[in-house]
Amino acid sequence: MKIGIIGATGKQGNLILQEALNRGHEVLACVRNKDKLTQEVPYIEKELYDLTTEEIEPLDVVVNAFNAPPNMPQLHQSSLRHITKILKQTPVRLYVVGGAGSLYTDDSKTTMLFEQEGFPKSFHLTAENMAKSLKELENSTGTTWTYVSPAAHFDFNGPKTGQYKIGGEVISYDENGKSYLSYQDYASAMLDIIESGNYKNERISVYS
């Protein structure tokens, strides 16, 4: 499978790149700075907003692992809007590395995590903008997409266990009442989801 990864030098993007290579997929890294790549793979070195349909169309899948700077959270919306635009009416499937803040707190689906009192203020604008970008994606047409939210405690230093569960739009907890997932297990889950071809035009979540 030919997989393009936007943001392949970021924390999550790099782990997804490694997981894809380990499984024998062809990877195209879409990056701003090729010197930050940790693997020798074909790449496109340019701004995300300069990517074109012609460059992306030969792929089977695009993973959007772009992470906007904390002081520019609105880029979560504009970046996903551009990616959706260039993929429109192509057979390329889009997979988005989403956030946990937009998960609903319960089955009534009236309140998202970031709307709860006590949600960290430092992450509020990022979560709000990611929620808006998800809503825009849900309302879009002409693109086949899957939006994958991690658990509330998303641990970069956590181990790769290979153990995870797929949830829906409502936050899920383990038997100890924790919502946890490591970055490495997220990367494994993302590749499993891609390879399955399931969850078309759905937002799902992953937790341990």
C-alpha positions, 0 to 999 in steps of 0.5 A: 500500500502507498501511504503518504504521511503529512507531518512525518517528522512529528512525534506521532507522524514519525511513529506511524511512518516507522510502523508503516515501513515495518509492515512493508508499505511504501511511504511518502513523507510530506514534510517541511524539512527533510533533514528531520526525517529519521528514515530514508524514504521518498519525500515531498519537502514543502508547506502543507498548503502547497501540496497538490492533487497531482502529488497526492493522487498516486497514493492509496492513503494519506495520514494527516499527522500535522500538529499546529503550533499551540499559538496558532490553533486555527491552523488545525482547521485551515490545514485539514480544509486544504487536505480535504480539498486536494483529495476531493473526488480522488480514490485516496483515503484520508486518515486524521490523527485527531485529538481527545478533546472533541470526544463526548463525555457521555452517550447524550453527545451534548458535551465534549471533553474540552467543554467540561469545567477543569479541562486544561486551559493551555489545551482549550484553544487547540481542542476547540479548533480541532473539534471545529475541524472535525465538524467541517470534515463531517460536513464535507463531501467527495472525500473518504476519511476516518478521524482517529481520536486517542485516549485522554491521557496520550502518553508519548513515553508509554510502551508499545503493548499491542493491546488496544480497543476501538471506541466511538465518539464517546470517551472510553475508560478501562476497568480502573476508570482510566482513559489511556493510550501510548503513542506507539500503540496509537501508531499500531492501531492506525495501521491496523485501521488503515489495513482493514479499510473499515470506518469510512467517514467515521470518527472513532477512538482508540484506548488501552 
